Amino acid sequence: MGKLQDKVAVVTGAAGGIGKEIAHAFFKEGAKVVIADLNGAQAAATAKEMDPSGKRAVGVAMDVGNEAAVDAGMGEVLKTLGRIDVLVSNAGIQHIAAIDELEFSAWKKLMAVHLDGAFLTTRAALKAMYKQGDGGSIIYMGSVHSKLASPLKGPYVTAKHGLLGLARVVAKEGAAHKVRANVICPGYVWTPLVEKQIPETAKARGITEEQVIKDVMLRDTVDGEFTTTADVAAAAVFFASFDSNALTGQSIIVSHGWAME
């Protein structure tokens, strides 16, 4: 019996990167996993790769910033698997620019994915969890940038700080229904999202890509190492399987000591 045996877990942005690793970790712990992603074909392929039988892993196309798409996708989950026990709001994007050069359209796009997406998926999950009556766990993918700020990341830092507030409100409102809400705050994780930032940051700061890695991304870690997707997935399993209101409204930093509190 795994720690999440027969639980139904929805993971957004799960066709690759951190989300995919979390989905795999949940699957190994016995959960039925929903791979929700903007790329529906890739979501289906990822689910098929994980579970060729299609009984414990399914792919769902979902644009998390679109209300109709989220409600339809979560409705499909309930129709197919009957319930929702865990939500991991993981879908995210990045945009590198100084505030005075930042286009409003870029700001709005990032907010739509990170904050609108977190709200819309949370609302749908809570309705299911409250109706089920036996609790649930909502996990937000924050960042060390939920705690600290960096230049050139105005909308990202703002959104990641906002997830802490949302989690705390959900923790307060969900307590009577045994629904917990927590935030994982990773450091730099070597994913396509981070890899894309390296040349963008190098150009914006006028330094080399090697300097971005050494002097920006890993400078304040205790060992000069990137956080791994497996590190983040382990934290997600911990939050998802902790079946008590004793651990709710909290955040955990997984960053090789980059930020400590």
LINCOR-V729021 format. One record per helix or strand of 3 or more residues. SS is the DSSP state (H for helix, E for strand). FROM is the first residue (numbers start at 1). LEN is the number of residues. Records with the same first field share a line. If there is no record, write none. Layout:
BEGIN
SS = FROM-LEN + FROM-LEN
END
This chain:
BEGIN
E = 8-5 + 32-6 + 57-5 + 86-4 + 136-6 + 179-8 + 250-5
H = 17-12 + 40-11 + 67-15 + 99-3 + 104-29 + 144-3 + 154-24 + 192-14 + 209-9 + 229-13
END
